[in-house]
């Protein structure tokens, strides 16, 4: 969340940020109004409490019973007024806090202005899209033809947007996960295996609640939430803690299945396994010193790119514009790989610097060695990479004219001797 002092002292900046994000800035004005009300009520309450304390001491010295009783009665009325004010303060603070929680991060000056993802900016292209003597078929035809993707049984088990990976298809997915985790470990990220369910406060701290409540799966009885990304439990690891400065940066990688309610419309964008309510992802996460987060963003982006380079997948880097920028992020770059069967660029990673937005929500601080004071650290996150879109790109990029799929060299150690995926009998 944003620093209340920033909203109080520079409301124009926050209002502009909301407008640039194509959001209604009304909550900002209401927060300022509530903050003024809260401070006024606090001042009144503190004055009355000071008066009550002083009078209480005075009462003990009054010998005249009538005068003492009059003072006691007057303080009873003051106590009633204090209780009334404290109730109003609590109500005001609850509304104030709930509104601050839905105000997004302020975009970095480097973020291009734009109304929607259509105005995201392609920064650069990497790799060459191969010329072929045949027209690659999309994975939604290729997978069933090879017998490695079963849409019908996925729907049978759960419903639309679910599928089954069979045999070599399931193994290829598992190989991608293992490859990416091992790569990120070599890049300096420590692996964590986290719960796939978390408590409400972890989702508030990571910025998923309250804004994305309708997109999350919730067990109301236990108040557990299925994670929409490993970013959530990795943020929660150090909530309400103080980290020593020498421990920074702290870099983590984790695999989780991710659960999100996809609000989808019928059409080309939802064919196959590109979008679903359950998907796998390998995440990178960093707790950074505020002065080093820009360097960590470059480092994390390069780490995600290395995954594409080793898989030999053509990709491009896209800067999210203000209208598409994630709620927590102050700057974000997408990595999109080329899928020759779908004939489109598929987003497989978003690498974001969130500044101190999450650490304020989660009370994650570090102790400054020089001053001895605590400060909010910066957090960064990025997919490294997301599935099943990486799986789609591999299947469609490595398919052969006869319909088989060559296994990328870097994945072979996890494929149990399978070099080529052919039609399963």
KEMIRO-800572 format. One record per residue (C-alpha): residue in three letters; chain; x, y, z. Coordinates in steps of 0.02 Angstrom, whole numbers, plus 50000, padded with zeros to 5 digits. Layout:
N
{r->ALA | c->A | east->X | north->Y | up->Z}
...
end
This chain:
425
{r->UNK | c->A | east->50000 | north->50000 | up->50000}
{r->UNK | c->A | east->50051 | north->50181 | up->49982}
{r->UNK | c->A | east->50125 | north->50284 | up->50123}
{r->UNK | c->A | east->49986 | north->50388 | up->50201}
{r->UNK | c->A | east->50107 | north->50534 | up->50211}
{r->UNK | c->A | east->50127 | north->50527 | up->50022}
{r->UNK | c->A | east->49939 | north->50531 | up->49995}
{r->UNK | c->A | east->49921 | north->50672 | up->50121}
{r->UNK | c->A | east->50064 | north->50779 | up->50055}
{r->UNK | c->A | east->50053 | north->50743 | up->49868}
{r->UNK | c->A | east->49875 | north->50693 | up->49825}
{r->UNK | c->A | east->49894 | north->50760 | up->49647}
{r->UNK | c->A | east->50026 | north->50627 | up->49611}
{r->UNK | c->A | east->49914 | north->50487 | up->49674}
{r->UNK | c->A | east->49762 | north->50552 | up->49581}
{r->UNK | c->A | east->49864 | north->50563 | up->49420}
{r->UNK | c->A | east->49925 | north->50386 | up->49449}
{r->UNK | c->A | east->49746 | north->50323 | up->49462}
{r->UNK | c->A | east->49695 | north->50416 | up->49305}
{r->UNK | c->A | east->49846 | north->50352 | up->49209}
{r->UNK | c->A | east->49793 | north->50177 | up->49259}
{r->UNK | c->A | east->49617 | north->50214 | up->49192}
{r->UNK | c->A | east->49545 | north->50204 | up->49368}
{r->UNK | c->A | east->49423 | north->50315 | up->49460}
{r->UNK | c->A | east->49525 | north->50426 | up->49580}
{r->UNK | c->A | east->49375 | north->50454 | up->49697}
{r->UNK | c->A | east->49449 | north->50340 | up->49833}
{r->UNK | c->A | east->49598 | north->50458 | up->49847}
{r->UNK | c->A | east->49487 | north->50607 | up->49885}
{r->UNK | c->A | east->49389 | north->50505 | up->50011}
{r->UNK | c->A | east->49551 | north->50447 | up->50095}
{r->UNK | c->A | east->49608 | north->50628 | up->50115}
{r->UNK | c->A | east->49438 | north->50674 | up->50188}
{r->UNK | c->A | east->49441 | north->50528 | up->50309}
{r->UNK | c->A | east->49620 | north->50565 | up->50360}
{r->UNK | c->A | east->49572 | north->50744 | up->50405}
{r->UNK | c->A | east->49420 | north->50682 | up->50502}
{r->UNK | c->A | east->49524 | north->50553 | up->50593}
{r->UNK | c->A | east->49656 | north->50678 | up->50646}
{r->UNK | c->A | east->49523 | north->50800 | up->50707}
{r->UNK | c->A | east->49436 | north->50663 | up->50808}
{r->UNK | c->A | east->49603 | north->50605 | up->50881}
{r->UNK | c->A | east->49645 | north->50783 | up->50933}
{r->UNK | c->A | east->49477 | north->50803 | up->51021}
{r->UNK | c->A | east->49494 | north->50634 | up->51106}
{r->UNK | c->A | east->49671 | north->50668 | up->51165}
{r->UNK | c->A | east->49622 | north->50838 | up->51235}
{r->UNK | c->A | east->49478 | north->50761 | up->51332}
{r->UNK | c->A | east->49588 | north->50620 | up->51397}
{r->UNK | c->A | east->49717 | north->50747 | up->51454}
{r->UNK | c->A | east->49578 | north->50846 | up->51540}
{r->UNK | c->A | east->49513 | north->50688 | up->51623}
{r->UNK | c->A | east->49686 | north->50639 | up->51686}
{r->UNK | c->A | east->49719 | north->50811 | up->51757}
{r->UNK | c->A | east->49548 | north->50819 | up->51839}
{r->UNK | c->A | east->49569 | north->50644 | up->51912}
{r->UNK | c->A | east->49725 | north->50702 | up->52002}
{r->UNK | c->A | east->49634 | north->50858 | up->52059}
{r->UNK | c->A | east->49486 | north->50758 | up->52127}
{r->UNK | c->A | east->49601 | north->50667 | up->52246}
{r->UNK | c->A | east->49648 | north->50833 | up->52327}
{r->UNK | c->A | east->49470 | north->50902 | up->52343}
{r->UNK | c->A | east->49405 | north->50891 | up->52521}
{r->UNK | c->A | east->49231 | north->50961 | up->52491}
{r->UNK | c->A | east->49118 | north->50812 | up->52453}
{r->UNK | c->A | east->48992 | north->50912 | up->52348}
{r->UNK | c->A | east->49129 | north->50988 | up->52241}
{r->UNK | c->A | east->49214 | north->50818 | up->52222}
{r->UNK | c->A | east->49052 | north->50734 | up->52168}
{r->UNK | c->A | east->49019 | north->50871 | up->52042}
{r->UNK | c->A | east->49192 | north->50844 | up->51966}
{r->UNK | c->A | east->49165 | north->50656 | up->51961}
{r->UNK | c->A | east->48999 | north->50679 | up->51870}
{r->UNK | c->A | east->49079 | north->50799 | up->51748}
{r->UNK | c->A | east->49216 | north->50671 | up->51711}
{r->UNK | c->A | east->49086 | north->50536 | up->51686}
{r->UNK | c->A | east->49012 | north->50642 | up->51548}
{r->UNK | c->A | east->49186 | north->50672 | up->51479}
{r->UNK | c->A | east->49215 | north->50483 | up->51481}
{r->UNK | c->A | east->49054 | north->50457 | up->51382}
{r->UNK | c->A | east->49113 | north->50586 | up->51255}
{r->UNK | c->A | east->49284 | north->50501 | up->51242}
{r->UNK | c->A | east->49200 | north->50332 | up->51212}
{r->UNK | c->A | east->49093 | north->50409 | up->51076}
{r->UNK | c->A | east->49244 | north->50489 | up->50994}
{r->UNK | c->A | east->49345 | north->50327 | up->51004}
{r->UNK | c->A | east->49204 | north->50234 | up->50918}
{r->UNK | c->A | east->49201 | north->50363 | up->50778}
{r->UNK | c->A | east->49391 | north->50352 | up->50765}
{r->UNK | c->A | east->49383 | north->50163 | up->50747}
{r->UNK | c->A | east->49247 | north->50174 | up->50613}
{r->UNK | c->A | east->49343 | north->50309 | up->50520}
{r->UNK | c->A | east->49506 | north->50208 | up->50526}
{r->UNK | c->A | east->49419 | north->50052 | up->50463}
{r->UNK | c->A | east->49349 | north->50143 | up->50312}
{r->UNK | c->A | east->49514 | north->50233 | up->50285}
{r->UNK | c->A | east->49615 | north->50072 | up->50289}
{r->UNK | c->A | east->49495 | north->49982 | up->50174}
{r->UNK | c->A | east->49511 | north->50121 | up->50045}
{r->UNK | c->A | east->49701 | north->50132 | up->50055}
{r->UNK | c->A | east->49704 | north->49945 | up->50019}
{r->UNK | c->A | east->49622 | north->49970 | up->49848}
{r->UNK | c->A | east->49735 | north->50112 | up->49789}
{r->UNK | c->A | east->49868 | north->50037 | up->49673}
{r->UNK | c->A | east->50053 | north->50072 | up->49666}
{r->UNK | c->A | east->50116 | north->50229 | up->49578}
{r->UNK | c->A | east->50193 | north->50192 | up->49407}
{r->UNK | c->A | east->50377 | north->50225 | up->49384}
{r->UNK | c->A | east->50415 | north->50372 | up->49267}
{r->UNK | c->A | east->50486 | north->50245 | up->49142}
{r->UNK | c->A | east->50315 | north->50162 | up->49120}
{r->UNK | c->A | east->50237 | north->50216 | up->48953}
{r->UNK | c->A | east->50065 | north->50293 | up->48959}
{r->UNK | c->A | east->49927 | north->50189 | up->48881}
{r->UNK | c->A | east->49743 | north->50149 | up->48901}
{r->UNK | c->A | east->49753 | north->49960 | up->48882}
{r->UNK | c->A | east->49871 | north->49816 | up->48841}
{r->UNK | c->A | east->49851 | north->49863 | up->48658}
{r->UNK | c->A | east->49969 | north->50008 | up->48696}
{r->UNK | c->A | east->50104 | north->49906 | up->48780}
{r->UNK | c->A | east->50274 | north->49942 | up->48702}
{r->UNK | c->A | east->50384 | north->49809 | up->48624}
{r->UNK | c->A | east->50560 | north->49845 | up->48688}
{r->UNK | c->A | east->50655 | north->49716 | up->48586}
{r->UNK | c->A | east->50648 | north->49549 | up->48498}
{r->UNK | c->A | east->50765 | north->49404 | up->48535}
{r->UNK | c->A | east->50793 | north->49247 | up->48432}
{r->UNK | c->A | east->50739 | north->49210 | up->48255}
{r->UNK | c->A | east->50572 | north->49136 | up->48203}
{r->UNK | c->A | east->50618 | north->48985 | up->48098}
{r->UNK | c->A | east->50557 | north->48967 | up->47921}
{r->UNK | c->A | east->50473 | north->48800 | up->47891}
{r->UNK | c->A | east->50429 | north->48694 | up->47743}
{r->UNK | c->A | east->50263 | north->48649 | up->47825}
{r->UNK | c->A | east->50129 | north->48745 | up->47916}
{r->UNK | c->A | east->50140 | north->48705 | up->48104}
{r->UNK | c->A | east->49976 | north->48652 | up->48181}
{r->UNK | c->A | east->49914 | north->48726 | up->48346}
{r->UNK | c->A | east->49933 | north->48628 | up->48507}
{r->UNK | c->A | east->49746 | north->48601 | up->48524}
{r->UNK | c->A | east->49758 | north->48489 | up->48369}
{r->UNK | c->A | east->49937 | north->48429 | up->48394}
{r->UNK | c->A | east->49915 | north->48372 | up->48575}
{r->UNK | c->A | east->49761 | north->48262 | up->48546}
{r->UNK | c->A | east->49838 | north->48192 | up->48385}
{r->UNK | c->A | east->49990 | north->48135 | up->48486}
{r->UNK | c->A | east->49878 | north->48074 | up->48628}
{r->UNK | c->A | east->49965 | north->48186 | up->48755}
{r->UNK | c->A | east->49823 | north->48312 | up->48785}
{r->UNK | c->A | east->49648 | north->48252 | up->48828}
{r->UNK | c->A | east->49520 | north->48391 | up->48835}
{r->UNK | c->A | east->49366 | north->48280 | up->48851}
{r->UNK | c->A | east->49421 | north->48193 | up->49010}
{r->UNK | c->A | east->49475 | north->48357 | up->49088}
{r->UNK | c->A | east->49300 | north->48424 | up->49060}
{r->UNK | c->A | east->49228 | north->48260 | up->49123}
{r->UNK | c->A | east->49324 | north->48275 | up->49287}
{r->UNK | c->A | east->49300 | north->48459 | up->49323}
{r->UNK | c->A | east->49226 | north->48562 | up->49182}
{r->UNK | c->A | east->49277 | north->48683 | up->49045}
{r->UNK | c->A | east->49455 | north->48751 | up->49047}
{r->UNK | c->A | east->49524 | north->48590 | up->49123}
{r->UNK | c->A | east->49623 | north->48455 | up->49032}
{r->UNK | c->A | east->49730 | north->48301 | up->49058}
{r->UNK | c->A | east->49912 | north->48283 | up->49007}
{r->UNK | c->A | east->49954 | north->48102 | up->48962}
{r->UNK | c->A | east->50118 | north->48008 | up->48961}
{r->UNK | c->A | east->50256 | north->48106 | up->48876}
{r->UNK | c->A | east->50150 | north->48264 | up->48886}
{r->UNK | c->A | east->50143 | north->48254 | up->49075}
{r->UNK | c->A | east->50327 | north->48211 | up->49081}
{r->UNK | c->A | east->50372 | north->48358 | up->48970}
{r->UNK | c->A | east->50277 | north->48476 | up->49086}
{r->UNK | c->A | east->50368 | north->48402 | up->49237}
{r->UNK | c->A | east->50534 | north->48417 | up->49145}
{r->UNK | c->A | east->50503 | north->48601 | up->49112}
{r->UNK | c->A | east->50469 | north->48633 | up->49296}
{r->UNK | c->A | east->50625 | north->48539 | up->49353}
{r->UNK | c->A | east->50733 | north->48623 | up->49221}
{r->UNK | c->A | east->50674 | north->48797 | up->49270}
{r->UNK | c->A | east->50696 | north->48768 | up->49457}
{r->UNK | c->A | east->50873 | north->48700 | up->49432}
{r->UNK | c->A | east->50917 | north->48845 | up->49317}
{r->UNK | c->A | east->50857 | north->48976 | up->49441}
{r->UNK | c->A | east->50950 | north->48890 | up->49583}
{r->UNK | c->A | east->51110 | north->48904 | up->49479}
{r->UNK | c->A | east->51067 | north->49087 | up->49451}
{r->UNK | c->A | east->51070 | north->49118 | up->49639}
{r->UNK | c->A | east->50888 | north->49093 | up->49689}
{r->UNK | c->A | east->50854 | north->48978 | up->49839}
{r->UNK | c->A | east->50715 | north->48853 | up->49813}
{r->UNK | c->A | east->50565 | north->48853 | up->49929}
{r->UNK | c->A | east->50422 | north->48729 | up->49933}
{r->UNK | c->A | east->50273 | north->48823 | up->50003}
{r->UNK | c->A | east->50093 | north->48782 | up->50049}
{r->UNK | c->A | east->49969 | north->48794 | up->49906}
{r->UNK | c->A | east->49842 | north->48871 | up->50026}
{r->UNK | c->A | east->49867 | north->49026 | up->50133}
{r->UNK | c->A | east->49774 | north->49130 | up->50262}
{r->UNK | c->A | east->49681 | north->49290 | up->50220}
{r->UNK | c->A | east->49813 | north->49404 | up->50295}
{r->UNK | c->A | east->49945 | north->49334 | up->50177}
{r->UNK | c->A | east->49837 | north->49381 | up->50027}
{r->UNK | c->A | east->49809 | north->49556 | up->50099}
{r->UNK | c->A | east->49995 | north->49576 | up->50127}
{r->UNK | c->A | east->50038 | north->49521 | up->49951}
{r->UNK | c->A | east->49909 | north->49638 | up->49873}
{r->UNK | c->A | east->49787 | north->49506 | up->49810}
{r->UNK | c->A | east->49650 | north->49552 | up->49933}
{r->UNK | c->A | east->49533 | north->49641 | up->49932}
{r->UNK | c->A | east->49546 | north->49690 | up->49748}
{r->UNK | c->A | east->49554 | north->49516 | up->49670}
{r->UNK | c->A | east->49434 | north->49428 | up->49788}
{r->UNK | c->A | east->49318 | north->49374 | up->49647}
{r->UNK | c->A | east->49462 | north->49289 | up->49554}
{r->UNK | c->A | east->49520 | north->49183 | up->49700}
{r->UNK | c->A | east->49464 | north->49012 | up->49763}
{r->UNK | c->A | east->49417 | north->49013 | up->49948}
{r->UNK | c->A | east->49383 | north->48878 | up->50077}
{r->UNK | c->A | east->49263 | north->48975 | up->50188}
{r->UNK | c->A | east->49260 | north->48845 | up->50328}
{r->UNK | c->A | east->49447 | north->48852 | up->50363}
{r->UNK | c->A | east->49474 | north->49026 | up->50287}
{r->UNK | c->A | east->49609 | north->48957 | up->50174}
{r->UNK | c->A | east->49637 | north->49028 | up->50000}
{r->UNK | c->A | east->49712 | north->48932 | up->49854}
{r->UNK | c->A | east->49866 | north->49026 | up->49794}
{r->UNK | c->A | east->49850 | north->49120 | up->49628}
{r->UNK | c->A | east->50041 | north->49125 | up->49615}
{r->UNK | c->A | east->50192 | north->49076 | up->49722}
{r->UNK | c->A | east->50222 | north->49263 | up->49741}
{r->UNK | c->A | east->50090 | north->49259 | up->49879}
{r->UNK | c->A | east->50171 | north->49135 | up->50000}
{r->UNK | c->A | east->50344 | north->49202 | up->49959}
{r->UNK | c->A | east->50286 | north->49375 | up->50011}
{r->UNK | c->A | east->50212 | north->49302 | up->50169}
{r->UNK | c->A | east->50373 | north->49215 | up->50223}
{r->UNK | c->A | east->50437 | north->49371 | up->50311}
{r->UNK | c->A | east->50278 | north->49468 | up->50349}
{r->UNK | c->A | east->50287 | north->49563 | up->50515}
{r->UNK | c->A | east->50475 | north->49531 | up->50528}
{r->UNK | c->A | east->50632 | north->49637 | up->50530}
{r->UNK | c->A | east->50776 | north->49575 | up->50421}
{r->UNK | c->A | east->50957 | north->49623 | up->50447}
{r->UNK | c->A | east->51027 | north->49728 | up->50305}
{r->UNK | c->A | east->51170 | north->49607 | up->50276}
{r->UNK | c->A | east->51043 | north->49473 | up->50230}
{r->UNK | c->A | east->50986 | north->49572 | up->50078}
{r->UNK | c->A | east->50957 | north->49531 | up->49940}
{r->UNK | c->A | east->50859 | north->49373 | up->49977}
{r->UNK | c->A | east->50814 | north->49282 | up->49817}
{r->UNK | c->A | east->50692 | north->49136 | up->49807}
{r->UNK | c->A | east->50618 | north->49021 | up->49676}
{r->UNK | c->A | east->50467 | north->48909 | up->49699}
{r->UNK | c->A | east->50351 | north->48798 | up->49600}
{r->UNK | c->A | east->50165 | north->48800 | up->49636}
{r->UNK | c->A | east->50006 | north->48757 | up->49546}
{r->UNK | c->A | east->49907 | north->48919 | up->49530}
{r->UNK | c->A | east->49720 | north->48937 | up->49548}
{r->UNK | c->A | east->49623 | north->49083 | up->49472}
{r->UNK | c->A | east->49448 | north->49110 | up->49411}
{r->UNK | c->A | east->49473 | north->49160 | up->49229}
{r->UNK | c->A | east->49341 | north->49283 | up->49171}
{r->UNK | c->A | east->49340 | north->49231 | up->48990}
{r->UNK | c->A | east->49237 | north->49259 | up->48835}
{r->UNK | c->A | east->49219 | north->49136 | up->48692}
{r->UNK | c->A | east->49341 | north->49158 | up->48550}
{r->UNK | c->A | east->49513 | north->49125 | up->48482}
{r->UNK | c->A | east->49604 | north->49182 | up->48639}
{r->UNK | c->A | east->49536 | north->49041 | up->48746}
{r->UNK | c->A | east->49565 | north->48893 | up->48630}
{r->UNK | c->A | east->49671 | north->48749 | up->48691}
{r->UNK | c->A | east->49763 | north->48761 | up->48857}
{r->UNK | c->A | east->49817 | north->48944 | up->48853}
{r->UNK | c->A | east->49698 | north->48996 | up->48991}
{r->UNK | c->A | east->49632 | north->48891 | up->49133}
{r->UNK | c->A | east->49577 | north->48898 | up->49313}
{r->UNK | c->A | east->49727 | north->48790 | up->49364}
{r->UNK | c->A | east->49902 | north->48804 | up->49294}
{r->UNK | c->A | east->50083 | north->48775 | up->49347}
{r->UNK | c->A | east->50214 | north->48909 | up->49368}
{r->UNK | c->A | east->50392 | north->48929 | up->49428}
{r->UNK | c->A | east->50414 | north->49095 | up->49517}
{r->UNK | c->A | east->50562 | north->49204 | up->49561}
{r->UNK | c->A | east->50551 | north->49324 | up->49707}
{r->UNK | c->A | east->50672 | north->49448 | up->49786}
{r->UNK | c->A | east->50681 | north->49548 | up->49947}
{r->UNK | c->A | east->50794 | north->49693 | up->49900}
{r->UNK | c->A | east->50876 | north->49845 | up->49977}
{r->UNK | c->A | east->50781 | north->49997 | up->49909}
{r->UNK | c->A | east->50939 | north->50065 | up->49828}
{r->UNK | c->A | east->50968 | north->49902 | up->49732}
{r->UNK | c->A | east->50795 | north->49855 | up->49669}
{r->UNK | c->A | east->50825 | north->49927 | up->49494}
{r->UNK | c->A | east->50977 | north->49813 | up->49476}
{r->UNK | c->A | east->50876 | north->49666 | up->49542}
{r->UNK | c->A | east->50741 | north->49699 | up->49413}
{r->UNK | c->A | east->50870 | north->49687 | up->49272}
{r->UNK | c->A | east->50944 | north->49531 | up->49352}
{r->UNK | c->A | east->50774 | north->49445 | up->49367}
{r->UNK | c->A | east->50723 | north->49490 | up->49190}
{r->UNK | c->A | east->50886 | north->49417 | up->49124}
{r->UNK | c->A | east->50857 | north->49259 | up->49228}
{r->UNK | c->A | east->50686 | north->49235 | up->49149}
{r->UNK | c->A | east->50756 | north->49272 | up->48976}
{r->UNK | c->A | east->50890 | north->49140 | up->49001}
{r->UNK | c->A | east->50751 | north->49011 | up->49016}
{r->UNK | c->A | east->50690 | north->49059 | up->48842}
{r->UNK | c->A | east->50867 | north->49062 | up->48772}
{r->UNK | c->A | east->50908 | north->48888 | up->48837}
{r->UNK | c->A | east->50744 | north->48821 | up->48766}
{r->UNK | c->A | east->50788 | north->48912 | up->48604}
{r->UNK | c->A | east->50618 | north->48996 | up->48595}
{r->UNK | c->A | east->50604 | north->49162 | up->48502}
{r->UNK | c->A | east->50537 | north->49294 | up->48621}
{r->UNK | c->A | east->50508 | north->49478 | up->48643}
{r->UNK | c->A | east->50513 | north->49598 | up->48791}
{r->UNK | c->A | east->50359 | north->49707 | up->48814}
{r->UNK | c->A | east->50346 | north->49856 | up->48932}
{r->UNK | c->A | east->50174 | north->49863 | up->49014}
{r->UNK | c->A | east->50090 | north->50031 | up->48994}
{r->UNK | c->A | east->49999 | north->50121 | up->49135}
{r->UNK | c->A | east->49829 | north->50052 | up->49083}
{r->UNK | c->A | east->49891 | north->49871 | up->49093}
{r->UNK | c->A | east->50012 | north->49885 | up->49239}
{r->UNK | c->A | east->49980 | north->49762 | up->49381}
{r->UNK | c->A | east->49903 | north->49827 | up->49543}
{r->UNK | c->A | east->50061 | north->49801 | up->49647}
{r->UNK | c->A | east->50189 | north->49848 | up->49516}
{r->UNK | c->A | east->50274 | north->50013 | up->49488}
{r->UNK | c->A | east->50357 | north->49944 | up->49330}
{r->UNK | c->A | east->50335 | north->49779 | up->49239}
{r->UNK | c->A | east->50404 | north->49693 | up->49085}
{r->UNK | c->A | east->50318 | north->49546 | up->49001}
{r->UNK | c->A | east->50410 | north->49408 | up->48909}
{r->UNK | c->A | east->50312 | north->49339 | up->48763}
{r->UNK | c->A | east->50365 | north->49184 | up->48665}
{r->UNK | c->A | east->50316 | north->49147 | up->48487}
{r->UNK | c->A | east->50197 | north->49000 | up->48463}
{r->UNK | c->A | east->50204 | north->48954 | up->48277}
{r->UNK | c->A | east->50050 | north->48843 | up->48282}
{r->UNK | c->A | east->49940 | north->48973 | up->48367}
{r->UNK | c->A | east->50031 | north->49104 | up->48264}
{r->UNK | c->A | east->50037 | north->49225 | up->48410}
{r->UNK | c->A | east->50147 | north->49290 | up->48549}
{r->UNK | c->A | east->50106 | north->49209 | up->48716}
{r->UNK | c->A | east->50148 | north->49294 | up->48881}
{r->UNK | c->A | east->50250 | north->49174 | up->48988}
{r->UNK | c->A | east->50320 | north->49295 | up->49117}
{r->UNK | c->A | east->50290 | north->49463 | up->49198}
{r->UNK | c->A | east->50439 | north->49532 | up->49293}
{r->UNK | c->A | east->50392 | north->49671 | up->49414}
{r->UNK | c->A | east->50472 | north->49790 | up->49537}
{r->UNK | c->A | east->50342 | north->49829 | up->49671}
{r->UNK | c->A | east->50449 | north->49950 | up->49771}
{r->UNK | c->A | east->50393 | north->49956 | up->49953}
{r->UNK | c->A | east->50210 | north->49929 | up->49909}
{r->UNK | c->A | east->50200 | north->49749 | up->49971}
{r->UNK | c->A | east->50321 | north->49773 | up->50116}
{r->UNK | c->A | east->50210 | north->49911 | up->50187}
{r->UNK | c->A | east->50057 | north->49800 | up->50176}
{r->UNK | c->A | east->50150 | north->49654 | up->50254}
{r->UNK | c->A | east->50258 | north->49754 | up->50378}
{r->UNK | c->A | east->50418 | north->49680 | up->50305}
{r->UNK | c->A | east->50566 | north->49787 | up->50357}
{r->UNK | c->A | east->50754 | north->49784 | up->50369}
{r->UNK | c->A | east->50869 | north->49865 | up->50496}
{r->UNK | c->A | east->50979 | north->49999 | up->50419}
{r->UNK | c->A | east->51158 | north->49970 | up->50478}
{r->UNK | c->A | east->51205 | north->50152 | up->50473}
{r->UNK | c->A | east->51056 | north->50227 | up->50565}
{r->UNK | c->A | east->50998 | north->50074 | up->50662}
{r->UNK | c->A | east->50821 | north->50117 | up->50611}
{r->UNK | c->A | east->50701 | north->50002 | up->50520}
{r->UNK | c->A | east->50651 | north->50036 | up->50340}
{r->UNK | c->A | east->50532 | north->49954 | up->50218}
{r->UNK | c->A | east->50625 | north->49847 | up->50092}
{r->UNK | c->A | east->50578 | north->49824 | up->49909}
{r->UNK | c->A | east->50503 | north->49666 | up->49834}
{r->UNK | c->A | east->50515 | north->49600 | up->49656}
{r->UNK | c->A | east->50434 | north->49452 | up->49572}
{r->UNK | c->A | east->50436 | north->49366 | up->49404}
{r->UNK | c->A | east->50378 | north->49206 | up->49321}
{r->UNK | c->A | east->50521 | north->49098 | up->49269}
{r->UNK | c->A | east->50420 | north->49038 | up->49173}
{r->UNK | c->A | east->50233 | north->49007 | up->49174}
{r->UNK | c->A | east->50150 | north->48850 | up->49110}
{r->UNK | c->A | east->50059 | north->48791 | up->49009}
{r->UNK | c->A | east->50106 | north->48928 | up->48885}
{r->UNK | c->A | east->50290 | north->48879 | up->48889}
{r->UNK | c->A | east->50234 | north->48700 | up->48855}
{r->UNK | c->A | east->50129 | north->48762 | up->48709}
{r->UNK | c->A | east->50278 | north->48854 | up->48634}
{r->UNK | c->A | east->50391 | north->48701 | up->48653}
{r->UNK | c->A | east->50264 | north->48584 | up->48571}
{r->UNK | c->A | east->50228 | north->48701 | up->48427}
{r->UNK | c->A | east->50409 | north->48756 | up->48399}
{r->UNK | c->A | east->50485 | north->48582 | up->48404}
{r->UNK | c->A | east->50352 | north->48492 | up->48303}
{r->UNK | c->A | east->50406 | north->48402 | up->48144}
{r->UNK | c->A | east->50320 | north->48387 | up->47977}
{r->UNK | c->A | east->50259 | north->48212 | up->48017}
{r->UNK | c->A | east->50174 | north->48269 | up->48179}
{r->UNK | c->A | east->50304 | north->48214 | up->48306}
{r->UNK | c->A | east->50390 | north->48333 | up->48429}
{r->UNK | c->A | east->50577 | north->48336 | up->48463}
{r->UNK | c->A | east->50621 | north->48357 | up->48646}
{r->UNK | c->A | east->50731 | north->48512 | up->48676}
{r->UNK | c->A | east->50908 | north->48463 | up->48724}
{r->UNK | c->A | east->50902 | north->48548 | up->48895}
{r->UNK | c->A | east->50747 | north->48447 | up->48945}
{r->UNK | c->A | east->50814 | north->48274 | up->48900}
{r->UNK | c->A | east->50890 | north->48238 | up->49072}
{r->UNK | c->A | east->50713 | north->48232 | up->49144}
{r->UNK | c->A | east->50629 | north->48139 | up->49000}
{r->UNK | c->A | east->50688 | north->47962 | up->49041}
{r->UNK | c->A | east->50766 | north->47931 | up->48871}
{r->UNK | c->A | east->50624 | north->48005 | up->48768}
{r->UNK | c->A | east->50704 | north->48108 | up->48629}
{r->UNK | c->A | east->50552 | north->48122 | up->48516}
{r->UNK | c->A | east->50369 | north->48125 | up->48566}
{r->UNK | c->A | east->50269 | north->48021 | up->48444}
{r->UNK | c->A | east->50088 | north->47968 | up->48438}
{r->UNK | c->A | east->50047 | north->47863 | up->48591}
{r->UNK | c->A | east->49967 | north->47697 | up->48555}
end
